[in-house]
């Protein structure tokens, strides 16, 4: 191809050009998909920011009975958390 550069550099240049071409085509495809995809207003497909709270009736393993000493220790711990 080029008489002044070795074969290894020509191969490296070809690989670099192919990688750049693939990157540009991928970027163009991604931008085209983003531009053509218009979700309906109110149709949010992501996860909820704050999940809904489960009730204790959902599953018995999601509820823990505390002793009175544990409840007092927990209340004391909560009081130590600064509100600001």
N, C-alpha and C positions, 0 to 999 in steps of 0.2 A: 504494500500500500504506500507507505512513505519510505523512501530509500535511506533517509538520514536517521531513523530511530530503529532500535532493535525490535525483534518480533514480540518479546515479552511486553514491551511498552505498547505496541499496537494492539495486543490482546487486552491489556488493561484498559486502553482507551475505548475499545469496542465494548467491553463489559460496562464501563462507566456510562457510555452513551446509551446502552440498552437499559441500564438501571434508571437513568434519568428519564428516558422515554416512558418506562413503565410507571414511574412515580408521577409524571405529568398526566398520563392517561388515567391513573387511579384518582388523582386529585380532581381532574375534570369530571370523572364519573361521580365522585362523591358530591361535588358541587352541583352537578346536574340533578342528582337525586334529591338533594336538599332543597333545591329551588322548585322542583316539580311536585314535591310532597307537601300538601296543605292539609293538616289535620282539621277535623271539624272543631269548632269552638266548643269547649266543654268536654271533648273526648281526650282526656289526659291519660296517656298510656304508661307513665312512670309510676314508681311506687309512691305511696302517700308519705308525706314528710313526717307526720306523727301517726303511727298506726292506731287503729281503734283499740280501745281497752276491752279486754276480755272479761267476761263475768266469771265468777267462781263456779257457775253451773256448767261451764264449757268442758272442763276436765277436772276431776278431783285432785290430780297431782299438781295443779296450779294454785292450790290453796294450802297455806301452812297455818296451823293453830299455834299461837304463841302463849307462853305462860305469862302470868302477870308481871313477873320480874323481867322477862324479855320485853314486854310492852313498855314498861317503865324505862328500861335501858334504851330502847329505841326512841322513845319520846325525848329522853335526855340528849341523845345523839342529834336528833333533829333540831333541838333548841340551840345546839352549839353551831349550827350552820349559819353563817352571816347572810343577811337578806340583801345586802348591797354588793 
